[in-house]
Amino acid sequence: MMKRQGTAETIVIAGGAGFIGTSVVARYVSDGHRVIIIDRNREASLRLKERNKDIHVIICDLTNPQESYCASEEIRECFGGVTHAIYLVGGYVPGEDAGIAATPDETIEKGLQLNLKGNLYFLRHMLPLLEREKRANRSVLFVSTINAIQDYGRYVYGACKAGVMGIVRSSATELGSKGIRINVILPGTCPNPEKFVPSFDFKSLQNETVLNRFVSPSEIAQSVYAFTHLMTAVTGQYLPVDCGQTISSDWMRKKYLGGSPSE
């Protein structure tokens, strides 16, 4: 359903051209909002714009503080303010699987830049734009991962994602004083068919979820929308969106599902 004229909001979606990001973009476009995509993938961003001419695209690397600032300045010049700022940028840096002692310094630094520092730059540069907007309901939402609260190895990645939760908890009061909410959702495993790893045992991982399936991009998008537009009294919080992946246990699977993947 399209919004009535004059009620559209300005939604910034960082990483909007990605696997999950495209579903998030589609959710807000379908509601008639002004959508701004910030992404470093030029080809994917432009393909998305071809499907919807009203999307505004900014090509930049948000893990670079200067590029992040320039993106915010372009938004200020073109739109004035922002109603909701959503951040989906991040990813695994090759080399973490070597283990704690063997992880190269370069891998640690790349992980921090990609999965933590970019969030800080984004929040810092979006906040003035959110303050310019006078609507009652304004928010920042980070889309992180359950690696923040569950052991899946890759300790640099997990530490960064836990750090994103720290950003949310530590900034909620300051943002709240300005009438702005901030939250983070933690999606479970959501395999991208274009980046499928044949050697990885996705079946066993799927069997470990309470619902015996993985979360879908559209379900994550619905959760994002709920945090920005439905859960308007919630701030400083995190929510796993993982089909029960983080609460499953071998004992309970044996009792109710007739066995565990390890059998």
C-alpha positions as CSV (number, residue, x, y, z in Angstrom):
1,M,0.0,0.0,0.0
2,M,1.4,3.4,-1.0
3,K,1.6,6.2,1.5
4,R,-0.6,9.2,0.9
5,Q,1.2,12.2,-0.6
6,G,3.0,14.3,2.1
7,T,3.5,11.4,4.5
8,A,6.5,9.8,2.9
9,E,9.6,9.5,5.1
10,T,13.2,9.6,4.1
11,I,14.9,6.3,4.8
12,V,18.6,5.7,4.5
13,I,19.6,2.1,3.9
14,A,23.4,1.5,4.0
15,G,24.2,-1.7,2.2
16,G,20.9,-1.6,0.4
17,A,22.2,-3.3,-2.7
18,G,23.2,-6.4,-0.9
19,F,21.5,-9.8,-0.5
20,I,19.4,-8.8,2.5
21,G,19.5,-5.1,1.8
22,T,17.5,-5.4,-1.4
23,S,14.6,-7.0,0.6
24,V,14.8,-4.1,3.1
25,V,14.8,-1.6,0.3
26,A,11.7,-3.3,-1.3
27,R,9.8,-3.1,2.0
28,Y,10.2,0.6,2.3
29,V,9.7,1.4,-1.4
30,S,6.4,-0.6,-1.3
31,D,5.2,1.7,1.5
32,G,5.9,4.8,-0.6
33,H,8.9,6.2,1.3
34,R,11.8,8.1,-0.1
35,V,14.7,5.6,-0.1
36,I,18.4,6.4,-0.2
37,I,20.8,3.6,-0.8
38,I,24.4,3.9,0.3
39,D,26.6,1.1,-1.1
40,R,30.0,0.6,-2.5
41,N,28.8,-1.9,-5.1
42,R,28.1,0.3,-8.1
43,E,26.7,-2.3,-10.5
44,A,24.3,-3.8,-8.0
45,S,23.1,-0.3,-6.8
46,L,22.4,0.9,-10.3
47,R,20.6,-2.3,-11.2
48,L,18.4,-1.7,-8.2
49,K,17.8,1.9,-9.3
50,E,16.8,0.7,-12.8
51,R,13.9,-1.2,-11.2
52,N,12.8,1.9,-9.3
53,K,13.8,5.3,-10.6
54,D,12.8,7.0,-7.4
55,I,15.6,5.4,-5.4
56,H,18.5,7.8,-4.7
57,V,21.9,6.0,-4.9
58,I,25.1,7.1,-3.3
59,I,28.2,5.0,-4.2
60,C,30.7,5.0,-1.4
61,D,32.6,3.0,1.2
62,L,31.1,3.7,4.6
63,T,34.0,2.1,6.4
64,N,36.0,5.2,5.2
65,P,35.2,8.1,7.5
66,Q,35.7,10.8,4.8
67,E,33.5,9.0,2.3
68,S,30.9,8.4,5.1
69,Y,30.9,12.2,5.8
70,C,30.6,13.0,2.1
71,A,27.6,10.7,1.8
72,S,25.9,12.5,4.7
73,E,26.6,15.9,3.1
74,E,25.0,14.7,-0.2
75,I,21.9,13.6,1.7
76,R,21.7,16.9,3.6
77,E,21.9,18.9,0.3
78,C,19.4,16.7,-1.5
79,F,16.9,15.9,1.2
80,G,17.6,18.0,4.3
81,G,16.9,15.5,7.0
82,V,16.5,11.7,7.6
83,T,13.7,9.9,9.4
84,H,15.3,6.5,9.8
85,A,18.9,5.3,9.2
86,I,19.5,1.6,8.7
87,Y,22.9,0.0,8.5
88,L,23.5,-3.4,7.0
89,V,27.1,-3.1,6.0
90,G,29.5,-5.9,7.2
91,G,30.9,-9.3,6.4
92,Y,33.4,-12.0,7.1
93,V,37.1,-11.2,6.6
94,P,39.1,-14.2,5.3
95,G,41.7,-15.4,7.7
96,E,39.7,-15.5,11.0
97,D,39.2,-19.3,10.7
98,A,42.9,-19.7,11.5
99,G,42.1,-19.4,15.2
100,I,42.9,-16.8,17.8
101,A,46.7,-17.3,18.0
102,A,47.1,-17.5,14.2
103,T,44.9,-14.6,13.1
104,P,47.1,-12.0,11.3
105,D,47.1,-8.4,12.6
106,E,46.0,-7.3,9.2
107,T,42.8,-9.5,9.4
108,I,42.0,-8.0,12.9
109,E,42.3,-4.5,11.5
110,K,40.2,-5.3,8.4
111,G,37.6,-6.9,10.6
112,L,37.4,-3.8,12.9
113,Q,37.1,-1.5,10.0
114,L,34.4,-3.4,8.2
115,N,32.3,-4.6,11.1
116,L,32.6,-2.0,13.8
117,K,34.2,1.3,12.8
118,G,31.8,1.8,9.9
119,N,28.9,1.6,12.3
120,L,30.4,4.4,14.4
121,Y,31.1,6.6,11.4
122,F,27.5,6.1,10.1
123,L,26.0,6.9,13.5
124,R,28.1,10.0,13.9
125,H,27.3,11.3,10.4
126,M,23.6,10.4,10.4
127,L,22.8,11.9,13.7
128,P,22.8,15.6,12.5
129,L,20.4,14.6,9.7
130,L,18.1,12.8,12.1
131,E,18.1,15.9,14.3
132,R,17.0,18.1,11.3
133,E,13.9,15.9,10.9
134,K,11.0,17.0,13.1
135,R,8.9,13.9,13.0
136,A,8.2,12.2,16.4
137,N,9.3,8.8,15.2
138,R,12.9,8.7,14.2
139,S,15.5,5.9,14.6
140,V,18.8,4.3,13.9
141,L,18.8,0.5,13.4
142,F,21.9,-1.7,13.0
143,V,21.5,-5.1,11.4
144,S,24.2,-7.3,13.0
145,T,24.2,-11.0,13.5
146,I,23.8,-13.7,16.2
147,N,27.6,-14.1,16.2
148,A,27.4,-11.3,18.7
149,I,25.9,-13.6,21.3
150,Q,26.8,-17.1,20.1
151,D,30.1,-19.0,19.6
152,Y,30.6,-19.7,15.9
153,G,34.3,-19.2,15.9
154,R,35.6,-16.1,14.0
155,Y,36.3,-14.2,17.2
156,V,37.2,-10.9,15.5
157,Y,33.8,-11.0,13.7
158,G,32.0,-11.9,16.9
159,A,33.8,-9.2,18.9
160,C,32.9,-6.5,16.3
161,K,29.2,-7.6,16.3
162,A,29.1,-7.6,20.1
163,G,30.7,-4.1,19.8
164,V,27.7,-3.0,17.7
165,M,25.5,-3.9,20.6
166,G,27.7,-1.8,22.8
167,I,27.2,1.2,20.6
168,V,23.5,0.8,20.8
169,R,23.4,0.4,24.6
170,S,25.9,3.2,25.2
171,S,24.3,5.8,22.9
172,A,20.6,5.2,23.6
173,T,20.3,7.8,26.4
174,E,22.0,10.5,24.3
175,L,19.9,9.8,21.3
176,G,16.8,9.5,23.4
177,S,17.3,13.0,24.7
178,K,16.9,14.1,21.1
179,G,13.8,11.9,20.5
180,I,15.7,9.4,18.5
181,R,15.6,5.6,19.1
182,I,18.4,3.2,18.4
183,N,18.3,-0.6,18.3
184,V,20.0,-3.6,16.7
185,I,18.6,-6.9,15.3
186,L,20.7,-10.0,15.2
187,P,19.7,-12.2,12.2
188,G,20.5,-15.9,12.2
189,T,22.1,-17.8,9.3
190,C,20.7,-16.5,6.0
191,P,22.6,-18.3,3.2
192,N,23.2,-16.3,0.0
193,P,22.8,-18.7,-3.0
194,E,25.3,-16.6,-4.9
195,K,28.0,-17.1,-2.2
196,F,27.1,-20.7,-1.3
197,V,30.0,-22.6,0.1
198,P,29.7,-26.4,-0.8
199,S,32.1,-27.5,1.9
200,F,30.0,-25.9,4.7
201,D,27.5,-28.2,6.4
202,F,24.4,-25.9,6.2
203,K,22.1,-28.8,6.7
204,S,23.4,-29.6,10.1
205,L,23.3,-25.9,11.1
206,Q,19.7,-25.7,9.8
207,N,18.7,-28.8,11.9
208,E,19.9,-27.0,15.0
209,T,17.3,-24.2,14.7
210,V,14.1,-24.6,16.7
211,L,12.0,-24.0,13.5
212,N,14.2,-26.3,11.5
213,R,14.8,-23.6,8.9
214,F,16.9,-20.5,8.3
215,V,15.5,-17.0,8.4
216,S,14.8,-15.4,5.0
217,P,15.8,-12.0,3.7
218,S,12.1,-10.9,3.6
219,E,11.6,-11.9,7.2
220,I,14.6,-9.8,8.2
221,A,13.2,-6.9,6.2
222,Q,9.9,-7.3,8.1
223,S,11.8,-7.2,11.4
224,V,13.6,-4.1,10.3
225,Y,10.4,-2.4,9.4
226,A,8.9,-3.4,12.7
227,F,11.7,-1.7,14.6
228,T,11.4,1.5,12.6
229,H,7.6,1.8,12.4
230,L,5.8,-0.5,14.7
231,M,7.9,-0.9,17.9
232,T,8.0,2.9,18.6
233,A,8.5,2.5,22.3
234,V,11.7,0.3,22.0
235,T,15.2,1.7,22.2
236,G,18.6,0.5,23.3
237,Q,17.6,-3.1,22.7
238,Y,18.7,-6.1,20.6
239,L,16.6,-8.9,19.1
240,P,17.7,-12.2,17.6
241,V,15.8,-12.9,14.4
242,D,17.0,-16.5,13.9
243,C,14.2,-19.1,13.8
244,G,15.4,-20.1,17.3
245,Q,19.0,-20.8,16.2
246,T,20.5,-19.3,19.4
247,I,18.2,-21.1,21.9
248,S,18.3,-24.7,20.5
249,S,20.1,-27.4,22.4
250,D,21.0,-31.0,21.8
251,W,19.0,-32.3,24.8
252,M,15.8,-30.5,23.7
253,R,16.2,-31.6,20.0
254,K,16.5,-35.2,21.2
255,K,13.4,-34.9,23.3
256,Y,11.1,-33.2,20.8
257,L,12.7,-33.6,17.3
258,G,13.9,-37.2,17.6
259,G,17.6,-36.7,17.6
260,S,20.3,-34.2,17.0
261,P,22.4,-33.5,13.9
262,S,25.4,-35.1,15.5
263,E,23.8,-38.5,15.6
